[in-house]
């Protein structure tokens, strides 16, 4: 295993707007100073090479060509290292500890002229920092570490200025609702993963049918006639599935117009993945599209790593894809999992039991939150190479972006 000191890892965290759409991603990476004094920002630059990206600006692959929020320490501004990133897609985050000087302000002006945007973190309206305010595009506030009075005072002071207010660290829907009410318009955190009960919720008309399809997909070999008949009874799912089959992701040379032809054209294994993706897309309904994106990413990574761990790839794909079903359906996992037509091992893994089937999903959840110490411990327990896991993550992000665009 590579020592954690020399590991380069990066994960994206979504920033959602008022309509639940992804506005940007913040890139979190292994930071701090290495023994030779290399800065956290330099480590981000080195991360690009270690993950097989051609150059630092290829980090945009992590954001699906959306804006990236990137921490920008003092030495990065002084040396203008941030210019290696694509200006039009980069927001440089300036922390509250930055010692503002005329030279720093001048450098920021130059970078602003190049097209970079700036976010001031935990901004305090102090004389030494107001000189940066006119250059800022975003003000970020750590929501759970500030009291309501401080937030209200800040919002009142900045009202009317051409600034976008971003609330960070939102863990629950309650946090999110408060942030909206206070006047924030962008939101970062995994609050949208929390299942929220929906009053008078009725199961989708085709829910039982889709569960039957999931059950049929797990048969080896597939009963092609049975699967075809089940899918064709679900109009929206049939449309979604054929749309996916005909997308560039699967490289069909001619248009596929029937479920039977789709089964033959892509093969059983690919058809299982496509059908599960279509079902998850329908389950997600009007929830944030980022939920589906994260489900696809989890499913893909679990599937790719399954072979190394002697596990069933499709079972792991299902585990990753369905791990976010509670948030999609507004029900706790203890109610959702027992209804799913899955093996006992996968159901127990969904319910949180520590078992081989669950281990990769645990690692992914640590990774999503940038908990690198927990990632290291989990990878060591599984005898997995963290450098390889980082590369798998990068490839899975690209696969997920293609799959998501194909399903919408």
Rosetta blueprint (number, residue, H / E / L):
1 X L
2 X L
3 X L
4 X H
5 X H
6 X H
7 X L
8 X L
9 X L
10 X E
11 X E
12 X E
13 X E
14 X E
15 X E
16 X E
17 X L
18 X L
19 X L
20 X L
21 X L
22 X E
23 X E
24 X E
25 X E
26 X E
27 X E
28 X E
29 X E
30 X L
31 X L
32 X L
33 X L
34 X L
35 X L
36 X L
37 X L
38 X L
39 X L
40 X H
41 X H
42 X H
43 X H
44 X H
45 X H
46 X H
47 X H
48 X H
49 X H
50 X H
51 X L
52 X L
53 X L
54 X L
55 X L
56 X H
57 X H
58 X H
59 X H
60 X H
61 X H
62 X H
63 X H
64 X L
65 X L
66 X L
67 X E
68 X E
69 X E
70 X E
71 X E
72 X L
73 X L
74 X H
75 X H
76 X H
77 X H
78 X H
79 X H
80 X L
81 X H
82 X H
83 X H
84 X H
85 X L
86 X L
87 X H
88 X H
89 X H
90 X E
91 X E
92 X E
93 X E
94 X E
95 X L
96 X L
97 X L
98 X L
99 X L
100 X L
101 X L
102 X H
103 X H
104 X H
105 X H
106 X H
107 X H
108 X H
109 X H
110 X H
111 X H
112 X H
113 X H
114 X H
115 X L
116 X L
117 X E
118 X E
119 X E
120 X E
121 X E
122 X L
123 X L
124 X L
125 X L
126 X L
127 X H
128 X H
129 X H
130 X H
131 X H
132 X H
133 X H
134 X L
135 X L
136 X L
137 X L
138 X E
139 X E
140 X E
141 X E
142 X E
143 X H
144 X H
145 X H
146 X L
147 X L
148 X H
149 X H
150 X H
151 X H
152 X H
153 X H
154 X H
155 X H
156 X H
157 X H
158 X H
159 X L
160 X L
161 X L
162 X L
163 X L
164 X E
165 X E
166 X E
167 X E
168 X E
169 X L
170 X L
171 X L
172 X L
173 X H
174 X H
175 X H
176 X H
177 X H
178 X H
179 X H
180 X H
181 X H
182 X H
183 X L
184 X L
185 X L
186 X E
187 X E
188 X E
189 X L
190 X L
191 X H
192 X H
193 X H
194 X L
195 X L
196 X L
197 X L
198 X L
199 X L
200 X L
201 X L
202 X L
203 X L
204 X L
205 X L
206 X L
207 X H
208 X H
209 X H
210 X H
211 X H
212 X H
213 X H
214 X H
215 X H
216 X H
217 X H
218 X L
219 X L
220 X L
221 X L
222 X L
223 X L
224 X H
225 X H
226 X H
227 X H
228 X H
229 X H
230 X H
231 X H
232 X H
233 X L
234 X L
235 X H
236 X H
237 X H
238 X H
239 X H
240 X H
241 X H
242 X H
243 X H
244 X H
245 X H
246 X L
247 X L
248 X H
249 X H
250 X H
251 X L
252 X L
253 X L
254 X L
255 X L
256 X L
257 X L
258 X L
259 X H
260 X H
261 X H
262 X H
263 X H
264 X H
265 X H
266 X H
267 X L
268 X H
269 X H
270 X H
271 X H
272 X H
273 X H
274 X H
275 X H
276 X H
277 X H
278 X H
279 X H
280 X H
281 X H
282 X H
283 X H
284 X H
285 X L
286 X L
287 X L
288 X L
289 X H
290 X H
291 X H
292 X H
293 X H
294 X H
295 X H
296 X H
297 X H
298 X H
299 X H
300 X H
301 X H
302 X H
303 X H
304 X H
305 X H
306 X H
307 X H
308 X H
309 X H
310 X L
311 X L
312 X L
313 X H
314 X H
315 X H
316 X H
317 X H
318 X H
319 X H
320 X H
321 X H
322 X H
323 X L
324 X L
325 X H
326 X H
327 X H
328 X H
329 X H
330 X L
331 X L
332 X L
333 X H
334 X H
335 X H
336 X H
337 X H
338 X H
339 X H
340 X L
341 X L
342 X L
343 X L
344 X H
345 X H
346 X H
347 X H
348 X H
349 X H
350 X H
351 X L
352 X L
353 X L
354 X L
355 X L
356 X H
357 X H
358 X H
359 X H
360 X H
361 X H
362 X H
363 X H
364 X H
365 X H
366 X H
367 X H
368 X H
369 X L
370 X L
371 X L
372 X H
373 X H
374 X H
375 X H
376 X H
377 X H
378 X H
379 X H
380 X H
381 X H
382 X H
383 X L
384 X L
385 X L
386 X H
387 X H
388 X H
389 X H
390 X H
391 X H
392 X H
393 X H
394 X H
395 X H
396 X H
397 X H
398 X H
399 X H
400 X H
401 X H
402 X H
403 X H
404 X H
405 X H
406 X H
407 X L
408 X L
